[in-house]
Amino acid sequence: MDIFVTCPKCTNQHQITAVLTAQSNQNVIYTCPTCQYEQKNIETKKG
């Protein structure tokens, strides 16, 4: 099952594995390959 994420800036959709990068502090970075919009330190729930 593919999960897609919609960019809040350009509204293009991409697979979640292509746009999220894990950080060592349990947070992730979102980067849109279309418009290069980036959002850092997105908190995730551990567990």
N, C-alpha and C positions, 0 to 999 in steps of 0.2 A: 504494500500500500504506500503510495507516494503522498507525502504531505507537502503542501505548497504554502509559501508565505507571501503576502502582498506588501510591497514597498509602500510606506506611508507618504513618500514624496512623489514618485512617478506612477504608482499603482500597478506596476508590472508584477507578475507572479513568477517565483522561482522555487525550485525544490529546496526544502529546508537544509539539506546537507550541503547545498551550494552557497548558502548565504550566511550560515552561522559558524563562528569559530569559537571553540571553548578556550577559556582562560584558566589559569591555575587556581584562581580564587573562587571557583564555582560559578562565575559569571560568564556571559557570552558576548561576542561582538557580532552585530548584524551589518553586512555590507552588501549593497545592491549592485550586481554586476552591470546593470543597465545604466543607472544614473550616478553611481559611485556614492550614493547616500550612505552614511555610516552612523551607527548608534553603538556606543560602547557601554560596558558595565551593566548589561541587562541582567538583573538578578534572576536566579533560578532556584528552585526548591530542591534541596538535596534529599535523597531517600527514595 
